[in-house]
């Protein structure tokens, strides 16, 4: 029977104990289904592990598809104000100082592409949410916007002249929210129409997200490391979903949660012999890896 969960992380730990661990200077950690439990809270064990990393001078970067506003909630809860990566890598913000963060990097979607996606989703009747650095717009409140709000805590601005307002603008990202059983067909439709000129990702079971071409968490992490003067070998990245894969691919330490899909596990295990499997998010997987490989690297 294959090893899973905590048994897998222990096996990984045993395999890498015998070789010298890098001195990690930065942890890049996804939020949903990685750092957070299934109720969207930070487990106490994860909290304690990250606070210890902070005390050691390790930079803790929260890297999410969420907007800056909803990442800030967890930054404040942790009392860790290091840079953040938001909107699947379209935004990088600097360290929070005196309640504010500088915008270090922002790559919005070209206006013409936004208009075409808007017209298409309007014609087929799919829910489209439009995400700018300072607000999220939608046409009306419905079960789909409720899904997003309940997942992230984000607040929407609902506007009757929604399509007129967004026409010709350059938002950070677009999300189409549909029933989970439709998500794959919507994703394939988006890939066929715009895959050559945009970054299309599957995140939550109901979401298809569209960002500018060249936007992903991996590129954002490289930009941030360049700004901070760090090597990617000094980075350990944690994730569970498709949008996390570019970040795991470029980081020196690659940590995949056991609650990732079998498809993602197979893909990364096939690519990387040094992939570290963490227990599931419900089993404090982030803390398990930090405790074993960073706080107590020699076992």
C-alpha distance (Angstrom), angle and dihedral (degrees) to the residues before:
residue distance angle dihedral
X1 . . .
X2 3.84 . .
X3 3.79 118.4 .
X4 3.78 117.6 -110.1
X5 3.81 139.2 173.0
X6 3.79 118.3 0.0
X7 3.80 92.1 -3.6
X8 3.80 89.2 58.9
X9 3.81 93.6 51.1
X10 3.80 90.8 48.7
X11 3.79 89.9 51.2
X12 3.81 90.3 48.9
X13 3.79 89.9 48.7
X14 3.77 91.9 52.0
X15 3.81 91.1 50.1
X16 3.80 94.9 52.3
X17 3.79 98.6 37.1
X18 3.78 91.0 87.0
X19 3.78 95.5 57.6
X20 3.78 127.3 65.6
X21 3.80 112.2 -93.0
X22 3.81 117.0 -136.1
X23 3.76 117.7 -113.8
X24 3.77 100.5 -108.9
X25 3.80 115.4 -147.6
X26 3.81 98.5 176.6
X27 3.80 135.3 36.4
X28 3.82 116.4 -160.6
X29 3.79 108.2 -163.0
X30 3.79 130.4 -175.2
X31 3.81 115.4 -140.0
X32 3.80 114.7 -148.0
X33 3.82 114.2 65.2
X34 3.83 89.6 -5.0
X35 3.82 114.4 59.1
X36 3.81 93.2 7.2
X37 3.78 126.7 65.3
X38 3.78 121.2 -127.1
X39 3.82 90.3 -85.4
X40 3.83 89.1 58.7
X41 3.79 94.1 -110.1
X42 3.81 131.4 126.3
X43 3.83 108.3 -112.7
X44 3.79 112.7 -128.4
X45 3.80 92.5 -119.2
X46 3.82 91.3 55.1
X47 3.80 89.8 46.8
X48 3.81 92.3 52.6
X49 3.82 93.0 46.6
X50 3.80 93.0 51.9
X51 3.79 92.8 46.2
X52 3.82 88.8 54.2
X53 3.81 89.9 50.6
X54 3.77 89.6 51.4
X55 3.80 90.5 51.0
X56 3.83 88.1 53.2
X57 3.81 90.5 55.4
X58 3.81 95.5 -107.0
X59 3.80 113.6 147.3
X60 3.83 111.2 -123.1
X61 3.80 112.1 -155.8
X62 3.79 119.2 -171.1
X63 3.82 105.9 -147.4
X64 3.78 116.8 -170.7
X65 3.75 147.2 147.0
X66 3.79 86.0 -122.0
X67 3.78 124.2 102.8
X68 3.80 121.7 -97.6
X69 3.81 91.2 -104.1
X70 3.79 94.9 58.3
X71 3.82 94.0 42.3
X72 3.81 89.2 53.7
X73 3.80 90.1 65.0
X74 3.80 90.3 65.0
X75 3.80 93.9 40.1
X76 3.80 88.6 55.5
X77 3.81 92.3 45.5
X78 3.81 90.9 52.5
X79 3.81 91.7 41.1
X80 3.79 85.9 -133.5
X81 3.79 112.9 132.4
X82 3.80 102.2 179.6
X83 3.84 120.2 133.6
X84 3.81 119.1 -64.6
X85 3.80 135.3 -148.2
X86 3.80 113.3 -143.0
X87 3.81 139.8 179.9
X88 3.84 94.6 27.2
X89 3.80 89.8 -56.4
X90 3.80 100.8 -45.5
X91 3.82 89.5 114.3
X92 3.79 131.7 42.4
X93 3.79 117.7 -176.4
X94 3.77 126.6 -169.1
X95 3.78 131.1 -124.7
X96 3.80 113.9 -52.8
X97 3.79 110.5 -110.0
X98 3.80 124.8 176.3
X99 3.80 89.1 -10.0
X100 3.80 95.4 -53.4
X101 3.80 138.4 97.2
X102 3.79 127.6 -155.9
X103 3.80 116.6 -129.0
X104 3.83 103.5 -119.2
X105 3.79 99.3 174.6
X106 3.80 135.3 8.8
X107 3.77 128.4 170.5
X108 3.83 112.2 -177.9
X109 3.80 128.6 -168.9
X110 3.84 116.5 -94.1
X111 3.81 111.5 -102.3
X112 3.81 96.2 -123.9
X113 3.79 91.9 56.1
X114 3.79 91.2 48.4
X115 3.81 90.1 54.5
X116 3.81 92.7 51.4
X117 3.79 93.9 48.5
X118 3.80 89.5 46.5
X119 3.82 92.8 52.9
X120 3.79 93.2 46.3
X121 3.81 96.5 49.2
X122 3.81 89.8 44.3
X123 3.83 91.0 53.9
X124 3.82 94.6 49.1
X125 3.81 94.2 40.0
X126 3.80 99.7 -120.3
X127 3.79 122.3 152.1
X128 3.81 110.8 -103.6
X129 3.79 122.8 -169.9
X130 3.80 119.7 -167.6
X131 3.79 118.0 -150.7
X132 3.80 122.9 -157.1
X133 3.83 124.0 174.8
X134 3.82 91.0 -100.4
X135 3.83 105.6 29.2
X136 3.80 146.9 14.1
X137 3.79 119.4 -131.4
X138 3.80 129.1 -159.1
X139 3.78 135.0 163.8
X140 3.80 98.1 -122.1
X141 3.77 144.2 -15.2
X142 3.80 111.7 -94.3
X143 3.80 140.6 141.6
X144 3.81 90.8 -74.1
X145 3.79 96.5 54.7
X146 3.81 86.8 44.3
X147 3.82 88.9 57.2
X148 3.79 90.6 55.1
X149 3.80 94.3 43.6
X150 3.80 92.8 49.0
X151 3.80 91.1 47.9
X152 3.80 98.9 46.8
X153 3.80 108.4 13.8
X154 3.80 88.8 -124.2
X155 3.78 119.0 152.5
X156 3.80 123.6 -135.6
X157 3.76 132.8 -146.7
X158 3.81 106.6 -141.3
X159 3.80 114.9 -155.0
X160 3.80 131.2 -178.3
X161 3.81 92.0 -147.3
X162 3.82 90.6 50.3
X163 3.81 96.7 139.3
X164 3.80 93.8 46.6
X165 3.80 91.8 49.6
X166 3.81 96.9 51.3
X167 3.80 96.8 40.8
X168 3.81 110.3 112.4
X169 3.82 94.5 7.1
X170 3.81 130.6 120.6
X171 3.81 110.3 -132.3
X172 3.79 123.8 -178.9
X173 3.79 95.6 -117.7
X174 3.78 144.7 -13.5
X175 3.79 124.2 -139.1
X176 3.77 124.9 -163.8
X177 3.80 110.4 -159.9
X178 3.80 118.1 -160.3
X179 3.79 139.6 153.9
X180 3.81 111.0 -65.2
X181 3.81 92.9 -115.8
X182 3.82 89.4 58.3
X183 3.78 97.5 45.9
X184 3.82 97.8 91.6
X185 3.81 94.3 49.9
X186 3.82 90.9 47.0
X187 3.80 89.7 49.4
X188 3.80 91.9 51.3
X189 3.81 89.9 47.1
X190 3.79 91.1 52.9
X191 3.80 91.6 46.9
X192 3.79 91.4 52.4
X193 3.80 93.9 47.8
X194 3.81 102.8 37.0
X195 3.80 109.4 5.9
X196 3.80 90.9 109.3
X197 3.80 94.4 56.2
X198 3.81 105.0 28.9
X199 3.77 141.9 40.2
X200 3.82 107.8 -109.8
X201 3.80 118.8 -169.2
X202 3.79 139.5 175.8
X203 3.78 112.1 -136.2
X204 3.80 121.1 153.3
X205 3.82 116.2 20.1
X206 3.82 89.9 -98.4
X207 3.82 101.1 39.7
X208 3.78 135.2 91.9
X209 3.81 109.3 -178.9
X210 3.79 127.5 -161.6
X211 3.79 124.0 -161.2
X212 3.78 134.1 166.2
X213 3.79 116.0 -73.9
X214 3.78 110.5 -85.5
X215 3.81 94.3 28.7
X216 3.78 117.2 128.0
X217 3.79 139.0 121.8
X218 3.79 91.8 -98.9
X219 3.80 94.4 58.1
X220 3.80 90.6 44.3
X221 3.80 90.3 51.2
X222 3.81 90.7 50.7
X223 3.82 90.3 49.8
X224 3.79 91.2 50.2
X225 3.80 94.1 47.2
X226 3.79 89.5 50.5
X227 3.81 89.9 52.5
X228 3.81 92.1 47.2
X229 3.79 94.3 43.4
X230 3.81 94.1 -120.2
X231 3.79 130.5 140.2
X232 3.80 117.5 -125.2
X233 3.80 86.6 -125.1
X234 3.80 86.0 68.9
X235 3.83 91.6 58.1
X236 3.79 129.3 90.3
X237 3.82 114.5 -166.4
X238 3.81 127.3 -162.8
X239 3.80 125.5 -161.4
X240 3.79 148.3 138.4
X241 3.80 109.8 -164.1
X242 3.80 143.1 61.3
X243 3.80 92.8 -94.4
X244 3.82 89.4 57.5
X245 3.81 96.1 54.8
X246 3.84 97.3 85.8
X247 3.80 89.3 52.5
X248 3.80 92.9 49.4
X249 3.80 91.2 46.3
X250 3.83 94.5 57.9
X251 3.82 99.5 37.6
X252 3.78 121.6 93.6
X253 3.81 91.6 -133.2
X254 3.81 113.4 46.3
X255 3.80 116.3 -164.8
X256 3.80 120.5 -178.7
X257 3.79 121.5 -172.0
X258 3.79 118.5 -123.3
X259 3.81 89.4 -127.4
X260 3.83 90.1 66.3
X261 3.79 114.8 113.8
X262 3.79 120.2 -88.3
X263 3.81 88.0 -115.5
X264 3.81 92.7 57.2
X265 3.81 92.4 44.3
X266 3.80 91.8 52.1
X267 3.82 92.4 47.4
X268 3.80 95.7 51.0
X269 3.80 95.8 39.7
X270 3.79 87.4 53.6
X271 3.81 92.1 51.3
X272 3.79 103.8 39.1
X273 3.79 127.1 42.7
X274 3.82 89.3 -172.2
X275 3.82 95.5 55.5
X276 3.81 111.4 137.9
X277 3.80 116.6 -145.5
X278 3.81 114.9 -148.6
X279 3.79 126.3 -162.9
X280 3.79 115.2 -97.3
X281 3.79 121.7 -74.8
X282 3.83 89.1 -106.3
X283 3.84 88.5 57.8
X284 3.83 96.2 53.6
X285 3.80 91.4 -104.0
X286 3.81 94.9 168.6
X287 3.81 91.5 54.7
X288 3.81 92.1 45.3
X289 3.80 91.9 58.4
X290 3.80 95.0 41.4
X291 3.80 92.7 49.1
X292 3.80 93.8 48.5
X293 3.80 102.6 36.5
X294 3.81 106.0 27.3
X295 3.80 109.8 21.7
X296 3.83 93.6 36.3
X297 3.80 104.9 17.3
X298 3.79 94.6 163.4
X299 3.80 95.3 56.9
